[in-house]
Amino acid sequence: MSDDKRNKTTVDIYGQPYTIVGTESASHMRQVASLVDEKMREISMKNPYLDTSKLAVLTAVNTVHEYIKLKDELDQLQLELKREKD
């Protein structure tokens, strides 16, 4: 990451400020933070007695679950496209 331009932005996730540094645009990092915040609030509404640590872990588990489902779907679509080309 040292070769790329690094951007730094402060975001709010579940009422806490975080400084995020990355090669993506500040807008992208804010969008990511907003989605994390939204997911944490969604899970918190369903489980209001969770402490922040458990809420964060459940948010991560839910997010990775959604990522794996999307990745599997993408892999399947790519396989179908390859079959059509052959």
C-alpha positions as CSV (number, residue, x, y, z in Angstrom):
1,M,0.0,0.0,0.0
2,S,3.0,2.3,0.3
3,D,3.2,2.7,-3.5
4,D,-0.4,3.9,-3.8
5,K,-1.8,7.2,-2.7
6,R,-3.4,6.7,0.8
7,N,-6.5,8.5,1.8
8,K,-7.5,9.2,5.4
9,T,-11.0,9.9,6.6
10,T,-12.9,9.9,9.8
11,V,-16.2,8.0,9.9
12,D,-18.8,7.3,12.5
13,I,-19.8,3.7,13.1
14,Y,-22.4,2.9,15.7
15,G,-21.8,6.2,17.5
16,Q,-18.0,5.8,17.6
17,P,-15.5,7.8,15.5
18,Y,-13.0,5.8,13.5
19,T,-10.1,7.0,11.3
20,I,-9.8,4.9,8.2
21,V,-6.8,4.9,6.0
22,G,-6.8,3.2,2.6
23,T,-6.2,3.6,-1.1
24,E,-9.9,3.9,-1.9
25,S,-11.5,7.3,-2.1
26,A,-12.8,9.0,1.0
27,S,-16.3,8.6,-0.5
28,H,-15.9,4.9,-0.8
29,M,-14.6,4.5,2.7
30,R,-17.6,6.6,4.0
31,Q,-19.9,4.3,2.1
32,V,-18.4,1.2,3.6
33,A,-18.6,2.7,7.1
34,S,-22.2,3.6,6.5
35,L,-23.1,0.1,5.4
36,V,-21.4,-1.3,8.5
37,D,-23.2,1.1,10.7
38,E,-26.5,0.2,9.0
39,K,-25.9,-3.5,9.5
40,M,-25.0,-3.0,13.2
41,R,-28.1,-1.0,13.8
42,E,-30.2,-3.6,12.0
43,I,-28.8,-6.4,14.2
44,S,-29.1,-4.3,17.3
45,M,-32.8,-3.7,16.7
46,K,-33.3,-7.5,16.6
47,N,-31.0,-8.2,19.6
48,P,-31.1,-5.0,21.8
49,Y,-29.3,-6.6,24.7
50,L,-26.0,-7.4,22.8
51,D,-22.9,-5.6,23.9
52,T,-20.9,-3.8,21.3
53,S,-18.3,-6.5,20.9
54,K,-20.8,-9.2,20.3
55,L,-22.7,-6.9,18.0
56,A,-19.6,-6.3,16.0
57,V,-18.8,-10.0,15.7
58,L,-22.4,-10.8,14.5
59,T,-22.1,-7.9,12.0
60,A,-18.9,-9.4,10.7
61,V,-20.4,-12.9,10.5
62,N,-23.5,-11.6,8.7
63,T,-21.4,-9.6,6.3
64,V,-19.0,-12.5,5.4
65,H,-22.0,-14.8,5.0
66,E,-23.5,-12.3,2.5
67,Y,-20.1,-12.0,0.8
68,I,-19.7,-15.8,0.4
69,K,-23.2,-16.1,-1.1
70,L,-22.5,-13.3,-3.6
71,K,-19.1,-14.8,-4.5
72,D,-20.6,-18.2,-5.0
73,E,-23.3,-16.6,-7.3
74,L,-20.6,-14.8,-9.2
75,D,-18.5,-17.9,-9.6
76,Q,-21.6,-19.8,-10.9
77,L,-22.4,-17.0,-13.4
78,Q,-18.8,-17.0,-14.6
79,L,-18.9,-20.7,-15.1
80,E,-22.1,-20.4,-17.1
81,L,-20.6,-17.7,-19.3
82,K,-17.5,-19.8,-19.9
83,R,-19.7,-22.8,-20.9
84,E,-21.6,-20.6,-23.4
85,K,-18.4,-19.4,-25.0
86,D,-17.1,-23.0,-25.4
